[in-house]
Amino acid sequence: MGKRRTYTPEFKAAVVLAVLSGAKTAAEICREHRIKESVLSRWKQKFVAEASQVFSEESDRKQSEEQIKELERMIGRLTMELEIAKKASLYLGSPEMSNGR
């Protein structure tokens, strides 16, 4: 049985845009790239259905950036806590402490 081919999102977008812009017909694109028309049709439907997300990306990006900043702050705090715990462990486990000095 044949091996299933995978396509990058960039390739799919370029193919769909070529069809939508009228640069080439769907049949030409399918022959050129050896893909079935049903596959191209499915890519085109998804492209059109999700096109509005392109314009909502800015608010998503801001939200993601804020989340990244919060996670970076958390990592910094946890790193400091770990360093303190390591130092305390070394201090409490030292021979001077076990002798009661």
N, C-alpha and C positions, 0 to 999 in steps of 0.2 A: 504494500500500500504506500502511496506517496506521502512525503513528509509535509506537514502543515507549515506554510510560510507565515512569518510574522512581519508586520510593517510598523514602522515608527509613527508616532503621532504627526510628526512633521511631514512625512511622506503622504500620509492620508490627507492632511490638510492641503498640501500642494496639488494632489490629484483632484480633490473636490473643487478647489478654487479654479483649476484649469477648466473643469466642466462648467462651473457656474459663470465664469467670465466669458465663456464662449470661445476660448482659445482653441479648444478641441471638443469634439463630440464625445459622448459617453462611450460609444462604440470604439472610437479611435483610442481613447485612453485605455480601455479594457484590452484591446489587441496589443497595444504598445507595452503594457505592463503585465500582460497575461493574468488578468484578474476577471472574475465573473461579474456580469452586470449586476447581479443581486448583491454582491459584496460592495460594489461602488454605490449602489442605491442605498444600502444600509449606512455606509459612511456619510453619504450626503444627508440622509434624514437626521442622523445624529448631529452633524455639523450645524444644520439649520436649527434644530431643536435647542442646542446649547449655545447658540450665537449670542444670546442676551447676557450670558455669563461674562463675556469679554468686557462688558461695560460695568459690571458689578465687581470686577477684580480689584479695583482700588480700595474699596472698603474692606474686602477680604484681606488684602495685603497689609493694611494698617492694623487689622485685628491680629494677624499672624505676627507682625513685628512686635506688637505689644506683648503677645504671649511669649515670644522669644526672649524679650527683655526680662520678663518676670521669671522665666526658667533660668536665665543666666544669673539673676540675683540669687535665686534659690541654690544654684550650683555653688556660687561663691560662699554663701552662708554655710552650706554643708561641708565644703572644703575646709573652711576655718574650724568648724566644729570637729572634724576628723583630725586635724592637726592638733587641736587642743587635747582631744582624747588620746592621741598617740603619746604626746608629751606627758600627760597624766599617768598613762600606763607605764611609761618608762620610769617615771619618778616613783610611782607606787610599787613597782616591781624591783627597784634597785636594792642592793644588799644593805645599804645604810638604813633603809626603811624597815627591812625585815629584822634587823638587830635591835630595833627600838631606839635608834639614834636620831 
